[in-house]
Amino acid sequence: MNTSLRIGNSSLSQLSRGSEWRRWDLHVHTASSYDYDYKATDSDDILVRALKRNEIVAIAITDHFTIDANRIKNIREKAFELRRQKYRILVNKRL
């Protein structure tokens, strides 16, 4: 009988390394936000490079009065190209 503890698809031995610190930025605006200062076509590239440089692995896009699905998809794809792993992007709207 297998008595190993499982959580989801992971065994306890896979989870035994403990907590890990990760950098998240939970308040990020993009050029889709009406009051964003830099609206050039490379704004997503600059954002993604800054995230990588600062080792941020997850963000919450908090644009004013809008959710731009195309921009979010673009940022996610650019982040994946740089990091070669899935990037966590949370989306909310600031009113």
C-alpha positions as CSV (number, residue, x, y, z in Angstrom):
1,M,0.0,0.0,0.0
2,N,1.4,3.4,-1.0
3,T,1.1,5.8,2.0
4,S,3.0,8.7,0.6
5,L,1.2,12.0,1.1
6,R,0.1,13.7,-2.2
7,I,-1.0,17.2,-2.8
8,G,-2.5,17.6,-6.2
9,N,0.0,15.9,-8.6
10,S,3.0,16.4,-6.3
11,S,4.2,14.1,-3.6
12,L,5.3,15.5,-0.2
13,S,8.9,14.9,-1.1
14,Q,8.6,17.2,-4.1
15,L,7.3,19.9,-1.8
16,S,9.8,19.5,1.0
17,R,12.1,22.3,-0.1
18,G,9.9,24.9,1.8
19,S,8.9,28.4,0.9
20,E,10.5,30.3,-2.0
21,W,10.7,34.1,-2.2
22,R,9.5,35.5,-5.5
23,R,9.2,39.1,-6.7
24,W,5.8,40.2,-7.8
25,D,4.6,43.7,-8.8
26,L,0.9,43.9,-8.1
27,H,0.3,47.4,-9.5
28,V,1.6,47.8,-13.0
29,H,0.1,50.2,-15.6
30,T,0.6,49.7,-19.4
31,A,0.3,52.1,-22.3
32,S,-3.4,51.2,-22.5
33,S,-4.0,53.2,-19.3
34,Y,-5.2,56.7,-20.3
35,D,-2.6,58.5,-18.0
36,Y,0.4,56.4,-18.9
37,D,3.2,58.7,-19.9
38,Y,5.1,56.6,-22.5
39,K,2.8,55.5,-25.4
40,A,5.4,54.5,-28.1
41,T,5.1,51.2,-29.9
42,D,8.0,49.7,-27.9
43,S,6.4,50.3,-24.5
44,D,5.6,46.6,-24.0
45,D,9.2,45.6,-24.8
46,I,10.5,48.1,-22.3
47,L,8.1,46.9,-19.6
48,V,9.1,43.2,-20.2
49,R,12.8,44.0,-20.1
50,A,12.4,45.9,-16.9
51,L,10.5,43.0,-15.3
52,K,13.3,40.6,-16.3
53,R,16.1,42.9,-15.2
54,N,14.4,43.2,-11.8
55,E,13.6,39.4,-11.6
56,I,9.9,40.0,-11.2
57,V,8.0,36.8,-12.0
58,A,4.4,37.9,-11.7
59,I,2.5,41.2,-12.3
60,A,-1.0,42.5,-11.9
61,I,-1.9,44.9,-14.7
62,T,-4.0,47.7,-13.1
63,D,-4.8,50.0,-16.0
64,H,-7.3,52.8,-15.5
65,F,-10.8,52.1,-16.9
66,T,-9.7,49.4,-19.3
67,I,-8.6,45.9,-19.8
68,D,-6.7,45.5,-23.1
69,A,-6.7,41.8,-23.9
70,N,-4.4,42.2,-26.9
71,R,-1.8,44.1,-24.9
72,I,-1.9,41.5,-22.1
73,K,-1.4,38.7,-24.6
74,N,1.5,40.6,-26.2
75,I,3.2,41.2,-22.8
76,R,2.7,37.5,-21.9
77,E,4.3,36.3,-25.2
78,K,7.2,38.7,-24.9
79,A,7.9,37.7,-21.3
80,F,7.8,34.1,-22.3
81,E,10.3,34.7,-25.1
82,L,12.7,36.3,-22.7
83,R,12.3,33.9,-19.7
84,R,11.3,30.7,-21.5
85,Q,8.8,29.9,-18.8
86,K,5.2,30.9,-18.2
87,Y,4.7,34.3,-16.7
88,R,2.0,35.0,-14.2
89,I,-0.2,38.0,-15.2
90,L,-3.1,39.0,-13.1
91,V,-5.6,41.5,-14.5
92,N,-7.7,44.0,-12.7
93,K,-9.2,47.3,-13.7
94,R,-8.9,50.5,-11.7
95,L,-11.9,52.8,-11.7
